[in-house]
Amino acid sequence: MTTDEEIEAAVKAMRAIRLRGGKVHDDVLRAYARAALQAAQLMQIQEYRRRAELLANEAHSVGDRGTDVARGV
């Protein structure tokens, strides 16, 4: 879950972007920042899961090869 400090840092970064003519309300910036940070967290979790699955598959295949060696296959 995103913290208030992370959201405020994202809002500050978004405020640094120059706009032409209009002003974006702070609540809108916070909503965008919160959504962006949550999306980034979800992507990170998906990447961790993908890596864990790859490692599990690799460990399983190594275990199978070890069993074959023990059997003399």
C-alpha positions in Angstrom: 0.0 0.0 0.0 1.2 3.4 -0.8 2.1 5.8 1.9 1.1 9.5 2.2 4.8 10.4 1.8 5.0 8.5 -1.5 1.8 10.1 -2.8 3.1 13.6 -1.8 6.4 12.9 -3.6 4.5 11.8 -6.7 2.3 14.9 -6.5 5.4 17.1 -6.2 6.9 15.4 -9.3 3.7 16.0 -11.3 3.6 19.6 -10.3 7.0 20.1 -11.8 5.5 19.4 -15.2 4.7 22.7 -16.9 1.1 23.2 -18.0 -0.3 25.7 -20.5 -3.1 27.8 -19.2 -4.8 25.6 -16.6 -4.3 24.6 -13.0 -4.9 21.1 -11.8 -6.6 20.7 -8.5 -4.5 19.1 -5.7 -7.1 16.3 -5.2 -6.9 15.4 -8.8 -3.1 15.2 -8.7 -3.3 13.0 -5.5 -5.8 10.7 -7.2 -3.5 10.3 -10.2 -0.5 9.8 -8.0 -2.2 7.2 -5.9 -3.4 5.3 -9.0 0.1 5.4 -10.6 1.8 4.2 -7.4 -0.7 1.4 -7.0 -0.3 0.3 -10.6 3.5 0.3 -10.1 3.1 -1.9 -7.0 0.9 -4.3 -8.9 3.4 -4.6 -11.7 6.2 -5.2 -9.2 4.2 -8.0 -7.5 3.4 -9.6 -10.8 7.1 -9.5 -11.7 8.0 -11.1 -8.3 5.5 -13.9 -8.9 6.8 -14.5 -12.5 10.3 -14.8 -11.1 9.2 -17.1 -8.3 7.4 -19.3 -10.9 10.5 -19.4 -13.1 12.7 -20.3 -10.1 10.3 -23.0 -8.9 10.2 -24.5 -12.4 14.0 -24.5 -12.6 14.3 -26.1 -9.2 11.7 -28.7 -10.2 13.7 -29.5 -13.4 17.0 -29.7 -11.5 15.3 -32.0 -9.0 14.1 -34.3 -11.8 17.6 -34.4 -13.3 19.0 -35.3 -9.9 16.5 -38.2 -9.6 17.4 -39.4 -13.1 21.1 -39.4 -12.2 20.5 -41.3 -9.0 18.5 -43.9 -11.0 21.4 -44.2 -13.5 19.3 -42.9 -16.4 
